[in-house]
Amino acid sequence: MNNFLRTIIAGYGAKKLGGGCISTILIFIVIYWALGNCNSNRNTNNTAPVRPASLIQERTVAANFHSYQTLASTVKYK
């Protein structure tokens, strides 16, 4: 949600619900926080998906074998 729109909505709600100075400020903070959390993406962790160890080992072995083949093809025997 746009921050400006979020501020306007939180201010209007705090004005209507708040009775005094402190309660209005607290209600504004709660509404502003709630509007920010409602629009956030739930899946925000930036971790890589978990892969089985066997798949990682297979890829590592295949990569090492390929680099060994490349190295062996460039070496000239006398």
C-alpha positions as CSV (number, residue, x, y, z in Angstrom):
1,M,0.0,0.0,0.0
2,N,1.2,3.5,-0.8
3,N,2.7,5.1,2.4
4,F,0.8,8.3,1.8
5,L,-2.5,6.5,1.6
6,R,-1.6,4.4,4.5
7,T,-0.9,7.5,6.6
8,I,-4.2,9.1,5.6
9,I,-6.2,6.1,6.5
10,A,-4.4,5.6,9.8
11,G,-4.9,9.3,10.7
12,Y,-8.6,9.2,9.9
13,G,-9.1,6.0,12.0
14,A,-7.1,7.5,14.9
15,K,-9.1,10.7,14.8
16,K,-12.4,8.7,14.9
17,L,-11.3,6.1,17.5
18,G,-9.0,8.1,19.7
19,G,-10.3,9.9,22.8
20,G,-7.3,11.9,23.9
21,C,-3.8,12.8,22.7
22,I,-2.0,9.7,23.8
23,S,-4.7,7.3,22.7
24,T,-4.9,8.9,19.3
25,I,-1.2,8.5,18.8
26,L,-1.2,4.9,19.9
27,I,-4.2,4.1,17.7
28,F,-2.5,5.8,14.8
29,I,0.6,3.7,15.3
30,V,-1.4,0.4,15.6
31,I,-3.5,1.2,12.4
32,Y,-0.4,2.3,10.5
33,W,1.4,-0.9,11.5
34,A,-1.6,-3.1,10.7
35,L,-2.0,-1.6,7.2
36,G,1.7,-2.2,6.5
37,N,1.6,-5.8,7.6
38,C,-1.6,-6.6,5.7
39,N,0.0,-5.8,2.4
40,S,3.4,-7.4,3.0
41,N,4.4,-10.6,1.3
42,R,4.3,-13.6,3.6
43,N,7.2,-15.4,2.0
44,T,10.0,-13.0,2.5
45,N,12.8,-15.3,3.4
46,N,15.5,-15.2,0.9
47,T,17.0,-18.6,1.6
48,A,17.7,-21.1,-1.2
49,P,15.4,-24.2,-1.3
50,V,16.7,-27.2,0.5
51,R,18.2,-29.8,-1.8
52,P,19.0,-33.4,-0.9
53,A,22.7,-34.1,-0.2
54,S,22.8,-36.8,-2.9
55,L,21.8,-34.3,-5.6
56,I,24.5,-31.9,-4.5
57,Q,27.1,-34.7,-4.4
58,E,26.0,-35.9,-7.9
59,R,26.4,-32.4,-9.3
60,T,29.8,-31.9,-7.6
61,V,31.1,-35.3,-8.9
62,A,29.8,-34.5,-12.5
63,A,31.5,-31.1,-12.4
64,N,34.7,-32.5,-11.1
65,F,34.6,-35.2,-13.8
66,H,34.0,-32.7,-16.5
67,S,36.9,-30.5,-15.4
68,Y,39.2,-33.6,-15.2
69,Q,38.2,-34.5,-18.8
70,T,38.9,-30.9,-20.0
71,L,42.3,-30.9,-18.2
72,A,43.2,-34.4,-19.6
73,S,42.3,-33.3,-23.2
74,T,44.6,-30.2,-23.0
75,V,47.6,-32.1,-21.6
76,K,50.0,-33.4,-24.3
77,Y,51.8,-36.6,-23.6
78,K,55.4,-37.0,-24.9
